[in-house]
Amino acid sequence: MVTFLAGGTGTPKLLEGTSARWDRDDVTVVANTGDDVELAGHLVCPDVDTVLFAGGDVLDRERWWGIDGDTTATHDELARLAEAAGLASGPRYLDDDAQTAGRRLSRWRRFSGVAEFMEIGDRDRAVHLTRTGLLDEGHTLTEAIAVLADAFDLDVDLLPMSDDPVATLVHTTDGETLHFQEYWVARRGEPAVADVEFRGAEAAEPTDAVRAALADPVVIGPSNPVTSIGPMLAMPEIEAALEATPVVAVSPFVGDRVFSGPAAELMAGVGLEPSTAGVVDAYPFADAFVLDDADPTDPDRHVERTDTRIDDADDAERVARACDRALEALEAAS
């Protein structure tokens, strides 16, 4: 049994190579929900859905977002209506009272659907509406995701990190507070980062299923340590669980060069060196690291080296084998 912590695109890419080393029935994925948003009343779970769509073989692998070949008729019409009515486009937060009203799971991340700022495909929207409908019927987020996983014939167990609300908020040097999706999707990471807040994390709890999964060896793929993995680490019980189990982490950097995404800017913003050395500092509980052959970093923990770039399934298999070697080395040393 092995558990992967997933956020962004790094870990979902790695998951495509796991069948070379593990029976997929023995793989559990705990996905970040800190960057979820409630958009026009329906809950969008980007990191959950990347795993869901990849496992269901429908993911748009050019963007690593949404469903391949999806149409955007509803999204396009929302933009047309807003323009015709003279309504401002861009992220439209609901007011402060609305942020803590209604569905508790959506706290601090509620946006109007007027000229929606995230492009939501038509089939993709059906997933969000189904998930939200299940929540409104009284199901937990964990239960709703399990239903969707069955619908996409997922062959791994997919769990949200919590059924409680945790919102990733980026504080900028201009004094703004932006939900991560506004920072990354609408602003394209342009504002300088002063800090990152995981609102609600101290009170959030993992489910019993997540607790059980974290009792198994854990692999953290090459995901952003701040906004993909950070929301999980901000939950005290998850951080404590990782201290107590074997953990292998794959760096999303080669030295100080990041493969993709805003990890470098975000790490610098929270006071971490934007490099593999900073990743080591961010994961003090990790027992071993998988680093690129060209990475000069020399952590004071076990290291397996390989080419860590993941562009296809063969690459994913190579990195998964390195993760397995690291876990085997930890087991042999225990």
N, C-alpha and C positions, 0 to 999 in steps of 0.2 A: 504494500500500500504506500502511496506517495501523494502528497498534497502540493499543488501549485498555487501561489498567490499571483493573481493576474490583474493587470491594468494596462491601459493603452494598447499598443500593438506588439510589444516585445514578447511578453509571455504567450499570447495567443499564437504568435509565429512559432515559438519553441514547442508548443503543445502538438504541433503537426508532426514532430519527430518522436513523440513519446512511445508510440507503438513498437518501436525498435527495441526498447528496453523494458517496458512495462505492459502488462495486460491492461487494456483501456478500462476494463471493469474495476481495476484497482486504483484508478486515478481520480482524484477529487480536485476541483478547481474552486478556489475561494476568490470571488471577483470583487473589485473595488466598486463601491456605490457612492463614493464621495462626490463624483462629478455628475450624478444624476440630476435631471431637471424635471420640473412639472411645467410643460408647455401646452397652453390651451387646455389645461385640465387633465392631460394625460401624461403619465410618467415615462420618461425616456431614460433608459439605463445603458449608456454607451458601452461601458466596459463589459457588462454582462452580455450585451447583444453581440459584441465582436466575437466572444467565445461561442455564443449560441449559433451565429450565422456561419462561422468557420466550421464548427462541428457538424452543422447541417448541410455543408457544402453549397451554401448560397451566398457567401460573403463576396462583396466587391473587393477583390484583392489588389486592385490598382490603388484604391483609396484606403483600404482596410477600415471601411466604414460603410454601413448600409448593405443592401441586398443587390447583388449583381444584376444588371439589366433593369433595375427598378425604374418606374416612371415617377414624375414629380408634378402631376397635374394639379393636385390639391395645393401643394406648396406654391406653385406658380400662380394659381388663382388667388391665393391669399395675398401675394405681393401685388397683383394687379388691382385687387379691391382696395388695398391700403393706399396705393398711389392714386387711384381714381377718387378716393374719398379725402385725399390730402392728409392722411395719417402718417406720422413719422415712422420710418422703418428702424431696424436695429433692435437690440434687446429692450424690451418694455417690462420692467419689473412690476409685479403687483405691489401695492403699498404695504407699509410695515404691519398693519393689522392683518392684512390678508396673508402675510408670510407665515403667521403662526395660527391661522384659522383653518378649518377644514381638515383635510387628510393630514394626520400628524407626520407621516413619512415624507411629505413634500416640504416640510418647513425650511425656510430660508433659501428656497430655490424656485420660487413660483414666478413664471413669466406669462404674460398675455400671448395669445396666439396671433395677434394682429401683426401682419408682415413678419411671420416667425423668422427669427434670425438663424436658426439651424435648419439646414435643408433636410427635410424628412420625406423619404420616398413613400409612394402610395402603399406598397406591400409592407414596408417598414412601419408605417403608421398603423397598419392593422395589428402588428405585434404590440405596439404601445397601447392601443385601445383595448386589446384583449387582456393585457397585463393589468391595466387600470380597472377594467371591468371586474376582473377577479378580485382585486383589492377591495372594490366597492361592494362586492358580494360577501366580504368578510374574511377572505383568505389573507394569509401573510405574504410578504414579498417572497419568502423562500418557497412557499407553496405555489404561488403564481409562476415563478421561474421554473419550478419542476414540471408544471403543466406544459409550458412552452418547450422545455427541453424534450419532453415526450413527443410533442408535435413535430419537432425538427429531428427526431430520432438520434438525439445526442448519445454518444456511447461513453461519456464520462459523467460523473456527478458534478453538477454546477450549482454552487451556493453563493448567494450574496453574503458580504461580510457581516451584515447585521440586518435585522428587521426594523431597526431604529434609524432615525434620520441623522446623517452626518453630511454636512455641506462644506465643500472645499471653496474657500473664499480667498482671493488674492488681494492683498493690500499693496497699493502702488506707492511709489515715491511722490506722486502728486496728491496723495491723501485720499484716493478713491478706494472703495471696496467693491471688487468685482467677483461675481461667481466665476469659477474656473472656465465655464463654457463661454462666458462673455470675453474673458481674457484671451482665450485661445482661438475660439471660432470667430467671434465678431471682431476682435482687435488684433488677431494673429500674433499674439504675444508681444505686442509693441510696448505697452507700458512697462517701465522699469519696476521690478518687484522689490518691495520693502520687507514683506513677510507673507506667510501663508497660514491661514487659520482653518482648523477643521472643526467647525462649529457643531456642537452636539456630541463630539467624540467621547468626552469624559463620562457622559451619562449613558452612552450607547453600549450595548452588550452583544457579544456574539451569540448565535443560536446554539442549541445543543449539538446540532449537526456540525457547525463550524468548530465547536470545542472538540468533538470527536475527531474531526479531520486534522486538527492541529496537534493531536497526540501522535500522529504519524510523521515520518520524515518530511521535511518541507523543502521545496525548491522555489526560489524567487527568481523569475526569469529576468531578462534584460529590459525591465520596465522602469519608468521614471521613479526614482526613489522618493520624490516629494509628493507629487499629486496622484500617482498611480498606486504606490505602496504606502505612502505617508498616512492616508486616512485610516488604514488598518492599524498601523503602528501607534496612532494616536489613541486608540482604544486600549485602555490599560490591560484588560484581560488578554487581548491578543498578543501584546508585547510580552507579557509574562509567559504565555504559552510557548512563544518562540524561544524564550530563554531555556525552556525545559525540554526541547526536542532538537534533533539534528537538523541544521539548516544549511543549505547550499545556495549561494546567490551568484547569479550571472551578471557581470557588469555591463551596463549599456554604453560604456565608454571604452575606447582604446587609449589609455593614458588620459590626456585631457581633450580628446576628440570624441564627441558623442555621435552615435549612429543616426539618430533622428529625434525630432521633437524638441520641446522647450526645457529639457532636463537641466542643461547647463545654466540657463538664466534663472530658473527656479531654485536650483541648489545654491547659486551665488546669493540669491535674495534671502535665503534663510540661514546664511552664514556657513554653508558647506563649500569646500573646494569643489568646483565643477570638473570632476575627474574621477577616475577609479579610486584614488585615495579618498575622495570625499564619499564615495559609495561605501567604502570600508568603514568610515567613521559613522555613516548613517545606519549601518547594520552591525552594531556591537555584539549582537546575539548570534551572528552568523558564524558557523564553525568552519566553513570552507568557501572558497570562491572559484568560479570558472572565469578565467581571463583569456584575452586574446594572446596569441603567440607574440605579437608585437608590443604588448603592453609592458612598460617598464616597471610597473608597480610591483612591490614585493611585500605583501601583507604579512602580518605575524601569525597567519593561520594557514591551514592546508590550501594549496592551490593546484588546480588542474588547468592546463593550457590547451587551447585549440584555436582554430579560426572561428571567432564568435559571430561573424556576420551571418545573418539569416536572410537569404533571398528566396529560398525554395525549400521543398521538403527534405532534400538531401542535406542541406545546411542544418535544418532543424534536427535531423537525426544525429548529425555529428555533434552538435552542442548537447543534445540529450544524453548521448553516450558519455560525454565529459561530466555531466551532472551525476550520472549513475556511478561513474568511477569515484567521484568525490564522496558520494554517500557510502560506497563500499569501503573507502579508506577510513571514513569516520567510524563505521561499524567495526572495522578491524582494530581500530585504536581504542575502542571503548572497553 
